[in-house]
Amino acid sequence: EVCFDNRITSVPAAFRPKGIFTATDQLGAALPAGSTVTATVHMQSSEPAAASLEGVLKATDREVGRSTAVQQVVSPAGWTAFELELTTDRLVAAGEQLTFHLVHAGVRSWAYGYNGDHASSLTITPAAAPAEGNEFGVTVDQVTADGGTVVASGAVAFPDLGPDPQLAGFHAPSLRVQVAVDDPGFRAPTYADVDPATGTWTATVPATGAGEVAVRALRDRFPSAVTSVVLEPDDAEDGQDGEDDRPGRRRPDGPGRWFPWR
């Protein structure tokens, strides 16, 4: 007799999922559209039945790929392996959480195998990264220290997650830019004004004229890499050092450009 208490099980009901497997970690890098997902799902049923099974990959609340349905006979006598494959049709951004959702019909009660020779598995093969649309980060193009404030501005890019063809009402991600002065851990950052239409940001931060200005983008709770600029007090008396000699400004990259600290 099949022991369903010791396997991943469910029953069809409006208030229970039929088979959802969510990653415990966030993606550390983007997964481009066109990536291949293959799954071997072992199923056993409490009684013989003809089962139809398909796999759906979701990123946060967005469907990013769906396999064709596979039909096989399942029974309590042993495990039946379903081979599923899909190709993602949109970008999965860094910081998102993946969910593999199984949709099936024809079985009243069932179990998914998860150990031994009937362990189900999932393999994701990333596609090549696109030339554009995957950018995520900030630049610092201008910084001015004047008295007790620092005014900074630059460009920001967020990944293009694509449209919502299923009209599922995907949640609108929170797109922000944090600016911190002499605060590498961003414990008390200032949130910049962001213009998504032009891809720019600007912020006024209470600070002295010297210090390190650190900036990063946030998509929901996932941060981009940090871009930093070091402000120094006027250390040139003759004006021949190639820098802008106004206090709190450096221009070693030429007019209008600010040198990121490395």
N, C-alpha and C positions, 0 to 999 in steps of 0.2 A: 504494500500500500504506500502510495506517495505521501511523504511527510511534509506537508506544505508549511508547517510551522517553522521549519529550519531552512526555508528558501525564500527568495524574494517573491512575494505573492500579492494577489489582489483579487477583488471581485468587481464586476461591472456595477457601478453606481455613480450617480451624479456627484457625490461628495467625495469620491476617492479617485486618485489617478490610476491609470491602468499600467503604467510603467514609465517612470520618469527618473533619469539618472543624471544628477547634477554634479559638476566638478566642484571640488572644495576650494580650489585656488582660482585667482584671476589670471587671465592671459598676460604673460610678460611681454609679448610682442604681438603685432597684428597678424591675423590670419587672412590672406588675400582671397578674393573671390576666385573661383576655379579650383580651390583645394579639394582633394578627394578624401572621402570618409568611407571606410569599410568597416562593417560590423559582423561578427559571428555571434548570433544569439541562440542559446540553447533553451528550448521550451519543453515542458512536460505538462500534461493535463490530467485532470482527475478522471476523465472518461474519454474514449476515442472521439475525435472530432476533426473536421477539416478547418484549418486555421489560416487566416490571411494576416500577414504581418508586414508593416512598413516602418521605416525609421525617419525621424524628423530631428534635425539639428537646430537648436535655438541658441541665440546669443542675447543674453539679458531677456528681453521680451520680444525679440524679433526672430521670425523663422528665416534661416539662412540656407536651408537645403532640405530636400525631401527625396527619399528613395521611391522606387516603384514597389508595389505590393508583391510579396512572395506568398504563394499558397502551398501548404503542405499538410499532411495528416499527422496529428499529434495524438499521443496516448499515454496512459500511466505506465506502460511497459518499459519505457526508456526515454531518452532525451532526443529531441529532433533539432537539428542545427539549421537555422535560417541564415543565409548569406545575403546581407544587404549592402548596397553601395549607393552613394549619392555624391553630387558635386555641389559645392557651395556657390550661390549665385550673387553674393554680396560680401562686402568686407566685414570682418569681425575685428573691432578695434581692440588695441591693447587695453587691459583693465576690465574687459567684459568677462562674464562667467558663462561657460557653455553648458547646455543641457541636451542630452540625447533622449528623445521622447519616442516610445514605441506605441504604435497605433495598430490594433488588431481587432478581428471580428471572428465569430464562429466558435469561441471557446467560453464555457461557463465559468470555469475556475482553472487556474494554471499556476505554474512556477517557472521562474527564470533561473537557469543554472549560473552559479557564480564561483564554484571551486572544483578542483580535481579535473577530470577529463571532460567535464561539461561546463567549464568556466567560460562565460561569455566575454567577448573582447571587442574593443573599439580601437581603430587605428586611423589617425589623421595625417595625411601627407600634404604639407603646405604647397601651394602654387608659388610661382615666382612673384616677387613683389612688383606692383605696378610702378610706372614712372612717376605718377602723381595721384593724388586723392588719398594718400596714406600719411600725409604729413601731420605731425603732432608736435608742437613746440613753440617757442617764442624767440624773438630777437630783441635786443636792446639797441635802439637806433639813436636815442638822444637822452642825455641825463644832465640836469642842471641843479646845482645846489645853491640855494639862495637863502641865507639866514638860517632859520630853523626848519626848512623844508627841502625836500628833494623832489623834483618833478621829472618823471621818466616816461618814455613812450617807446613804442616799437611795433613790430608785427607779430601776429599770432596765427597759427594754423591748427585746425581740428580735422580729424579724419572724416571723409565723406561716407556716411553709412548707407546712402542710397534711399530710394523712395519706399513707400508703404503700399505695395500693390494689393495686398489683402485687405486694406483699410482696417487693419487691426488696432489702429490708434496707438502706435508705439509711443512710449513715454518720451517727452522732449528732454534730452540730456542737459544737464547743467554745465554750461561752458563758461569758465572763469579764468582769470589771471591773478596770481598772487605776487605781491611785491614785498620784500623784506629788506631792511637795512641792518647790517651787523646781527642778523638773526638767521643763521644757516639752517636751523631746524624748522623755520617758518612757524614758530610758536605763536607769534602775534602778527600775522601778515596784514597788509593793506590790500583790499580787493580793487583791482583796476577797473576803469570803465572800458568795456569791450564793445567794439562795433563789428559784429560778424559780417556785415555786408562788405566792409573794406578790409577786414582782417587786421585791424589795428587795435592797440590798447594804449591807455594813458593813465597815470596815477600820480597823486601828490602824497608824499609820505613825510610825516614829521621826523626830522633827523638833522644831525649836524652836517657840516660840509664835507667831512671825510668819513670813509667807511666803505664797506662792500655792499653793493646793491644786488640782491639775488631775485630772479624772476622765474616763475614757472607757470605753465598752463595746467588747468584742471578740467578733465572731462568726468563729470560726476565726482567720484572720489579718487579717481586715478590720475596721478601727476605725470607731467612730462619731465624730460631732463631739465636741469636747472641751468640757466644762463646768468652769468655774474659779470659785473663791471665794478672796478675798484675806483673810488673817488679819492683824490689826494689834494691836500691844500697846495696853494701856489708855492712851488719850490724853486721857481726860476726867477732870477732878478733881472737878467739881461734880455729876456724874451727871445733868445736865440736857440732854444732847445726843441723847437718844432711843436710845442704844445700850446694850447690856448691858455694864456696866462691869467684868465679870470679865476678866482678861487673856486675850488670844487669842480673844475672841468678838466677833462683830458681829451685830446684829439690826436692820438698818434697814428690813426688810420687815415688821416686826411680830413678835409672839411666835411662836416655833417655826419661823420661816422665815429663810433665809439668803440674802443678796443675791449673785447670781452676778456676778462681775467682767466688765465689758464694756469 
